[in-house]
Amino acid sequence: FGGQSTTNRVPNTTESQITLRKNSHHWNGHTVTQNGSNSPATPSPQWDSRAPSPAPAAVIPREQWGGKYEFLLSCMGYCVGLANVWRFPYLCYRNGGGVFLIPYFIMLFVTGVPLFLMELSLGQYGAAGPITVWKCCPLLKGIGIGMLCVSTLVCLYYNVIIAWTFYYLGSSFQSPLPWSCDAPANVGLCGNGTARNSSTGEGLSPTEKFWNERVLGVAYSEGLHDPGPVRWPLALCLLAAWIIIFLCILKGIRSSGKVVYVTATFPYLVLIVLIIRGATLEGSLQGIAFYLTPDWSRLANAQVWNDAASQVFYSLGIGVGGLLSMASYNKFDNNVIRDTLIITGGNCCTSFFAGFAIFSILGHMAWKKGVPVGEVADSGPGLAFVAYPEALALLPGSAFWSILFFLMLFMLGIDTLFGNMEGITAAVLDEFPHLRTNTLHKSLFLGALCFSFYLMGLLLVTNGGIYWFTLIDSFSTSFGLIIITLFMCIGISFFYGVNQFCQDIIDMVCPCPAWCLKVLVYFKACWVFFTPFLLLVS
């Protein structure tokens, strides 16, 4: 970065990568241009009595995606995660139904898409991870360290969700489902309507009893100060999840880039199947109406706008370093503006699309129980592991639908974790580049990293682990991300220079189509004025 020519923009560790991308290499005082001709760089005497200078360090080539679809699918899988399924539909109905789409789209196009493009462009141009890339402006290196810290916390608790999914997936192969009224242990509970929690006296349904007592064990903990013993069935599920992650990232993007062909597309197939099945159920239209019915008065509520901004950050994965790291493996001339519009548009449509799959089946459950949809709707883990499994248990062939649903959750979670882990590994491998060429040392590093995360995650699978999970989830991905993205936006716009940054994007998207230049003017205005302002007031 900096006001240099396109052949010599990035110093130190990234200089060789940028030079390779521009097809202009410097060897032994001669420049080899793209057509292969040699031109003398500086005249040197034929004989020199001085001692020869030490040979330059060997350049370690950086991996690249096998094709543009691998990058697009990896980013789509990273962005389209659990927040799209269990958070967006709930926020939509809670904040005025279809009216929520207005603040959501405003926040998306004024903060989400500009910051998404900024992070992708930064990674692709610099060809480095979230720490090394800030050699363009060393003053901002703390932003990369902040990304690494947030990414570490996200990886720590996110794989616990995958462990819960594994537990439910294994339980789904039982017939009848252990959280259904047909299970022998629940016959008496369903006959009485609810079960009683001996410690709190609150009424619990069979699905809530299964979730709180058999899965979490939270009924046996008093709070953060009382974690209790490790729940070993969950600990084994967590270990299996980390082993899968390790195997998928072992060979870097060469392995994870192939895995996403399955993990990024399978959830869409399941969503389509669930929507078709939900549309055939009695009461489904009641659920859809509850999801979309507009309440225009909600637009005056500041909480609606805050929810819209937080959902944009949750779903796009901005400020964690995953996007920056994945973009660093792109070819230098990849059209990053086009990719930004495709990925953010696809992510937004998926969130809206998932709402139909969720609320059509919740509407059927409300109809069958004879209660309003609002009494069965929930968000977060409550939707994924209590409300929706209870709705699936009411369907014919409930085990099949349950297997499909939790397999979809597993695919959604694993893709997001790929991106977060890539942000961490790219940062370390860029600081210690010899690990890229030594397969054994790289494997040992990745194994130690995954095993360390597993050991730290054991706290979250104790009886009181859900309290720690909620604590990390609430404070690691909200205020911290806003601070990181705010400083990234201000740093690039005012310290590095927004004009220079736009020129860097034009250099990559070369020849730059006319529509790209027009869109870039809008993004430039957002980076300088609108995006920092909205981040400050949110």
C-alpha positions in Angstrom: 0.0 0.0 0.0 1.0 3.6 -0.3 1.3 6.0 -3.2 3.7 3.7 -5.2 3.3 2.2 -8.6 1.3 -1.0 -9.1 4.4 -3.1 -9.5 5.9 -2.2 -6.1 3.2 -1.4 -3.6 3.6 -3.6 -0.6 6.9 -3.9 1.2 8.6 -6.7 3.1 6.7 -10.0 3.3 4.0 -9.1 0.8 6.1 -7.5 -1.8 6.9 -10.7 -3.6 3.3 -11.8 -3.6 2.1 -8.6 -5.2 4.9 -8.6 -7.7 4.1 -12.2 -8.7 0.5 -11.2 -9.1 1.4 -8.4 -11.5 3.6 -10.7 -13.5 6.7 -8.6 -13.2 9.6 -10.2 -11.4 13.0 -8.9 -10.5 15.9 -11.3 -10.7 19.6 -10.5 -10.5 19.3 -6.8 -11.5 17.0 -7.5 -14.5 13.2 -7.0 -14.8 11.3 -9.9 -16.4 8.2 -8.4 -17.8 4.9 -10.2 -18.6 6.0 -11.0 -22.2 9.2 -12.6 -20.8 11.7 -10.0 -22.2 14.5 -8.8 -20.0 15.4 -5.2 -19.5 18.4 -4.0 -17.5 17.5 -2.4 -14.2 20.9 -0.9 -13.1 24.2 -1.2 -14.8 26.7 -3.3 -12.8 30.4 -3.8 -13.4 31.6 -7.1 -14.9 34.2 -7.6 -12.1 33.7 -6.6 -8.5 36.4 -7.1 -5.9 34.0 -6.5 -3.0 32.6 -9.4 -1.1 29.4 -10.7 -2.6 26.2 -9.6 -0.8 24.2 -12.3 1.0 21.6 -14.1 -1.1 18.1 -12.8 -0.6 15.8 -15.0 1.5 13.7 -17.5 -0.4 10.2 -16.3 -1.2 7.5 -18.6 0.2 4.7 -18.7 -2.3 1.2 -18.0 -1.0 -1.6 -20.4 -1.7 -4.5 -19.4 -4.0 -8.0 -20.6 -4.4 -8.5 -23.4 -6.9 -11.2 -21.3 -8.6 -13.4 -18.3 -8.1 -16.3 -20.5 -7.0 -14.3 -21.8 -4.1 -13.8 -18.3 -2.8 -17.5 -17.4 -3.3 -18.8 -20.5 -1.6 -16.3 -20.2 1.3 -17.5 -16.6 1.9 -21.1 -17.5 1.5 -20.7 -20.4 3.9 -18.8 -18.2 6.3 -21.5 -15.4 6.2 -24.6 -17.7 6.1 -24.5 -19.2 9.5 -26.7 -19.9 12.5 -27.6 -16.2 12.9 -29.5 -16.4 9.6 -31.7 -19.3 10.8 -32.2 -18.7 14.5 -31.9 -14.9 14.8 -33.1 -13.0 11.7 -36.7 -14.5 11.6 -37.2 -13.8 15.3 -36.0 -10.2 15.0 -38.2 -9.8 12.0 -41.4 -10.7 13.7 -40.4 -9.0 17.0 -39.7 -5.7 15.3 -42.7 -5.2 13.2 -42.7 -8.0 10.6 -42.0 -6.9 7.1 -41.3 -3.4 8.4 -38.0 -4.6 9.9 -36.7 -5.1 6.4 -36.5 -1.3 5.9 -34.0 -0.5 8.7 -32.3 -3.8 7.9 -31.6 -2.9 4.3 -30.6 0.6 5.2 -28.0 -0.7 7.7 -26.9 -3.3 5.2 -26.2 -0.9 2.4 -24.8 1.9 4.5 -22.6 -0.1 7.0 -22.6 -3.8 6.1 -21.7 -3.7 2.4 -19.1 -0.9 2.6 -17.3 -2.5 5.5 -17.5 -5.9 3.7 -15.9 -4.5 0.6 -13.2 -2.7 2.7 -12.2 -5.9 4.4 -12.2 -8.0 1.2 -10.2 -5.3 -0.6 -7.7 -5.0 2.2 -7.0 -8.7 2.3 -6.9 -9.2 -1.5 -4.6 -6.2 -2.2 -2.2 -6.9 0.7 -2.2 -10.7 0.3 -1.7 -11.2 4.0 -3.6 -12.1 7.2 -5.2 -9.7 9.7 -2.0 -8.6 11.4 0.6 -8.6 8.6 -1.6 -6.7 6.2 -1.4 -3.6 8.4 2.2 -3.0 7.3 0.6 -0.6 4.9 -0.1 1.5 8.0 1.7 0.2 11.1 -0.2 2.6 13.4 -3.3 0.4 12.8 -1.8 -2.9 13.6 -3.8 -3.0 16.8 -6.9 -3.5 14.6 -5.5 -6.8 13.4 -4.7 -7.9 17.0 -8.3 -7.0 18.0 -9.6 -9.1 15.2 -7.5 -12.0 16.3 -8.8 -11.7 19.9 -12.5 -11.6 18.8 -12.0 -14.5 16.4 -10.4 -16.6 19.2 -13.4 -16.0 21.5 -15.8 -16.8 18.7 -14.1 -20.0 17.9 -14.1 -21.0 21.6 -17.8 -20.9 22.0 -19.0 -21.4 18.4 -17.9 -25.0 18.3 -19.9 -25.7 21.5 -23.0 -25.0 19.4 -21.8 -27.6 16.9 -21.3 -30.0 19.8 -24.9 -29.5 20.8 -25.9 -30.1 17.2 -24.0 -33.4 17.2 -25.8 -34.5 20.4 -29.2 -33.7 18.9 -28.2 -35.3 15.6 -27.2 -38.5 17.3 -30.4 -38.5 19.4 -32.5 -38.0 16.2 -31.7 -41.5 15.1 -33.8 -42.8 18.0 -37.4 -43.6 17.5 -39.4 -42.1 19.0 -37.5 -38.9 19.5 -36.4 -38.6 23.1 -37.9 -35.1 23.4 -41.3 -36.0 21.9 -44.4 -37.0 23.8 -44.2 -40.4 22.3 -41.0 -41.2 24.3 -41.8 -43.5 27.2 -40.1 -41.1 29.7 -42.4 -38.2 28.6 -45.8 -39.9 28.5 -46.6 -38.8 32.0 -45.2 -35.3 31.4 -47.3 -34.8 28.3 -50.4 -36.1 30.0 -50.0 -33.4 32.7 -49.2 -30.8 30.1 -45.9 -29.7 31.6 -43.0 -31.0 33.8 -41.9 -29.3 36.9 -38.4 -28.1 37.6 -37.7 -29.1 41.2 -35.3 -26.1 41.7 -37.4 -23.3 40.2 -40.9 -24.7 40.1 -41.4 -23.5 36.5 -43.3 -25.5 34.0 -41.2 -27.3 31.4 -42.3 -29.0 28.2 -40.6 -32.3 27.3 -38.3 -30.5 24.8 -37.3 -28.0 27.5 -36.7 -30.8 30.0 -34.5 -32.6 27.4 -32.5 -29.4 26.7 -32.1 -28.2 30.2 -31.5 -31.5 32.0 -30.2 -34.0 29.6 -28.2 -31.8 27.2 -27.0 -28.8 29.3 -27.4 -30.0 32.8 -28.2 -26.4 33.8 -30.9 -27.6 36.2 -28.0 -28.9 38.4 -26.1 -25.5 38.5 -26.7 -22.4 40.4 -24.8 -20.0 38.1 -21.4 -18.8 36.9 -19.8 -19.6 40.3 -21.1 -23.2 40.1 -20.0 -24.8 36.8 -20.1 -28.4 38.2 -18.6 -31.4 36.5 -18.0 -31.8 32.7 -20.8 -33.5 30.9 -18.8 -36.1 29.1 -21.3 -36.9 26.3 -21.1 -33.3 25.3 -17.3 -33.3 25.8 -17.0 -36.2 23.3 -19.2 -34.3 20.8 -17.0 -31.3 21.2 -13.9 -33.4 20.6 -15.5 -34.9 17.4 -16.3 -31.4 16.2 -12.7 -30.2 16.7 -11.3 -33.3 15.0 -13.5 -32.6 12.0 -12.3 -28.9 11.9 -8.7 -30.0 12.2 -9.0 -32.4 9.3 -10.7 -29.8 7.1 -8.2 -27.1 7.7 -5.1 -29.4 7.7 -4.2 -28.6 4.1 -5.4 -25.0 4.2 -7.6 -23.7 1.5 -6.8 -26.8 -0.7 -8.9 -28.9 1.6 -11.5 -26.4 3.0 -12.0 -25.0 -0.5 -13.3 -28.4 -1.6 -15.3 -29.1 1.5 -17.5 -26.0 1.0 -18.9 -27.4 -2.2 -21.0 -29.6 0.1 -21.2 -27.6 3.3 -22.2 -24.4 1.7 -24.9 -25.8 -0.7 -26.5 -28.5 1.4 -28.2 -26.1 3.8 -30.1 -24.5 0.9 -31.4 -27.9 -0.2 -32.6 -28.5 3.3 -34.3 -25.1 3.5 -36.1 -25.7 0.3 -37.3 -29.1 1.5 -38.5 -27.6 4.9 -40.3 -24.8 3.1 -42.1 -27.2 0.8 -43.0 -29.5 3.7 -44.1 -26.5 5.9 -46.3 -25.1 3.2 -48.4 -28.4 3.2 -49.1 -28.2 6.9 -52.3 -26.8 8.5 -51.7 -23.5 10.2 -48.5 -22.7 8.2 -50.1 -19.5 6.7 -50.8 -18.3 10.2 -47.1 -18.6 11.0 -46.1 -16.8 7.7 -48.5 -14.0 8.4 -47.1 -13.6 11.9 -43.6 -13.4 10.4 -44.4 -10.7 7.8 -47.4 -8.7 9.0 -46.1 -5.1 9.1 -46.3 -2.8 12.2 -45.3 0.6 10.9 -45.2 2.1 14.4 -42.1 0.1 15.2 -40.0 2.2 12.9 -40.0 5.0 15.5 -38.4 2.6 18.1 -34.6 3.0 18.4 -34.3 -0.7 19.4 -35.5 -1.8 16.0 -32.6 0.1 14.3 -30.1 -1.3 16.8 -31.3 -4.8 16.2 -31.0 -4.3 12.4 -27.4 -3.1 12.8 -26.4 -6.0 15.1 -28.0 -8.5 12.7 -25.9 -7.1 9.8 -22.7 -7.6 11.8 -23.7 -11.0 13.1 -24.6 -12.4 9.7 -21.8 -10.9 7.5 -19.0 -11.7 9.9 -17.3 -8.3 9.6 -14.4 -7.4 11.8 -13.4 -10.9 12.8 -10.6 -11.3 10.2 -12.1 -14.3 8.4 -13.1 -12.3 5.3 -9.7 -10.5 5.2 -7.8 -13.8 5.4 -9.9 -15.6 2.8 -9.6 -12.7 0.4 -5.8 -12.8 0.8 -5.8 -16.1 -1.2 -7.5 -14.4 -4.2 -5.8 -13.6 -7.5 -4.8 -10.0 -7.6 -7.1 -9.0 -10.4 -10.2 -10.6 -8.9 -13.3 -8.3 -9.1 -13.8 -7.7 -5.4 -16.7 -5.3 -6.0 -18.7 -7.9 -7.9 -18.0 -10.6 -5.2 -19.1 -8.2 -2.4 -22.4 -7.6 -4.1 -23.0 -11.3 -4.8 -22.1 -12.5 -1.3 -23.9 -9.8 0.7 -27.0 -10.1 -1.5 -27.0 -13.9 -1.2 -26.6 -13.6 2.6 -29.5 -11.2 2.9 -31.8 -13.3 0.7 -30.9 -16.4 2.7 -32.0 -14.8 6.0 -35.3 -13.8 4.6 -35.7 -17.2 2.9 -35.0 -19.1 6.2 -37.9 -17.2 7.9 -40.4 -19.1 5.8 -39.0 -22.5 6.7 -39.0 -21.6 10.4 -42.4 -19.9 10.8 -44.4 -22.2 8.5 -43.6 -25.1 10.9 -44.0 -23.0 14.0 -47.4 -21.9 12.7 -48.4 -25.6 12.4 -47.3 -26.2 16.0 -49.3 -23.2 17.3 -52.3 -24.4 15.4 -52.0 -27.9 16.8 -51.7 -26.5 20.4 -54.4 -23.9 19.9 -52.2 -21.0 21.0 -50.9 -17.8 19.2 -47.7 -18.1 17.2 -46.0 -15.6 19.5 -46.2 -18.1 22.4 -44.1 -20.8 20.5 -41.6 -18.4 18.8 -38.2 -18.0 20.2 -34.7 -16.9 19.2 -31.1 -18.2 19.5 -30.6 -21.6 21.1 -34.2 -21.6 22.3 -35.4 -21.7 18.7 -32.9 -24.2 17.4 -32.9 -26.6 20.3 -36.3 -26.2 21.9 -39.1 -24.7 19.8 -38.2 -26.1 16.4 -37.4 -29.6 17.6 -40.7 -29.6 19.4 -42.4 -28.6 16.1 -40.6 -31.3 14.1 -41.6 -33.9 16.7 -45.2 -33.3 15.7 -44.7 -34.2 12.1 -45.1 -37.7 10.6 -41.6 -39.2 10.1 -40.3 -36.8 12.7 -36.9 -38.6 13.0 -36.2 -37.9 9.3 -37.0 -34.2 9.5 -35.0 -33.9 12.7 -31.9 -35.5 11.1 -32.2 -33.1 8.1 -32.6 -30.0 10.4 -29.6 -30.7 12.7 -27.4 -31.8 9.7 -28.2 -28.4 8.2 -27.2 -26.6 11.5 -24.0 -28.6 11.5 -23.1 -27.5 7.9 -24.0 -23.9 8.7 -21.8 -23.9 11.9 -18.8 -25.7 10.3 -18.6 -23.2 7.4 -18.6 -20.2 9.7 -15.9 -21.8 11.9 -13.7 -22.4 8.8 -13.6 -18.6 8.3 -12.9 -17.8 11.9 -10.1 -20.4 12.1 -8.6 -19.2 8.8 -8.3 -15.7 10.4 -6.3 -17.1 13.3 -4.1 -19.5 11.3 -3.4 -16.9 8.5 -2.2 -14.4 11.1 0.2 -16.9 12.7 1.5 -18.4 9.5 2.2 -14.9 8.1 4.2 -14.1 11.2 6.1 -17.4 11.0 6.1 -18.2 7.2 8.4 -21.2 7.5 5.4 -23.1 8.9 3.8 -23.0 5.4 6.6 -25.0 3.8 7.1 -27.5 6.7 4.1 -29.8 6.6 5.0 -31.5 9.9 5.4 -28.3 11.8 2.2 -26.8 10.3 0.3 -30.0 11.3 1.6 -29.9 14.8 0.7 -26.2 15.1 -2.9 -26.8 13.9 -3.3 -29.8 16.1 -2.0 -27.9 19.2 -4.3 -25.0 18.3 -7.4 -27.2 18.0 -6.6 -29.2 21.1 -6.1 -25.9 23.1 -9.5 -24.7 22.0 -11.0 -28.1 23.0 -9.5 -27.9 26.5 -10.7 -24.3 27.0 -14.1 -25.3 25.6 -14.6 -27.9 28.3 -15.7 -25.1 30.7 -18.7 -24.5 28.4 -19.9 -28.1 28.5 -20.2 -28.3 32.3 -23.5 -28.1 34.1 -23.1 -24.3 34.3 -21.5 -24.0 30.9 -24.5 -22.2 29.4 -23.9 -19.3 31.7 -20.3 -18.9 30.5 -21.5 -19.4 26.9 -24.0 -16.6 27.2 -21.4 -14.3 28.8 -18.9 -14.8 26.0 -21.6 -14.6 23.3 -23.0 -11.4 24.7 -19.8 -9.4 25.1 -17.3 -10.7 22.5 -19.2 -10.0 19.3 -21.2 -6.9 20.0 -19.4 -3.8 21.3 -15.9 -5.2 20.4 -16.8 -5.6 16.7 -18.2 -2.1 16.5 -15.0 -0.7 17.9 -12.8 -2.7 15.6 -14.8 -1.8 12.4 -15.0 1.8 13.4 -11.2 2.1 13.8 -10.7 0.1 10.6 -13.0 2.5 8.7 -11.5 5.7 10.1 -7.9 4.3 9.8 -8.3 3.4 6.1 -10.3 6.6 5.2 -8.2 9.2 7.0 -4.8 7.7 7.9 -4.1 5.5 4.9 -6.2 7.7 2.6 -9.6 6.9 1.1 -8.5 8.2 -2.4 -5.4 5.9 -2.3 -7.6 3.0 -1.2 -10.1 3.5 -4.0 -7.2 3.6 -6.5 -5.9 0.3 -5.1 -9.3 -1.2 -5.8 -9.3 0.2 -9.3 -5.8 -1.3 -9.8 -7.1 -4.7 -8.8 -10.3 -4.5 -10.8 -8.5 -3.6 -14.0 -9.9 -2.9 -16.5 -12.5 -1.4 -14.2 -16.0 -1.4 -15.7 -18.0 1.8 -15.7 -20.5 0.5 -13.2 -17.7 -0.3 -10.8 -16.5 3.2 -10.8 -19.9 4.6 -10.1 -20.5 2.1 -7.2 -17.1 3.0 -5.9 -18.1 6.7 -5.5 -21.0 5.6 -3.3 -18.7 3.4 -1.2 -16.2 6.2 -0.8 -18.9 8.5 0.6 -20.0 5.8 3.0 -16.4 5.2 4.3 -15.8 8.9 4.9 -19.2 10.0 6.3 -22.1 7.7 6.7 -20.6 4.4 8.0 -18.4 6.0 10.8 -21.4 8.1 11.9 -23.8 5.1 12.2 -21.1 3.1 14.0 -20.7 5.9 16.5 -24.4 6.2 17.3 -25.1 2.5 17.3 
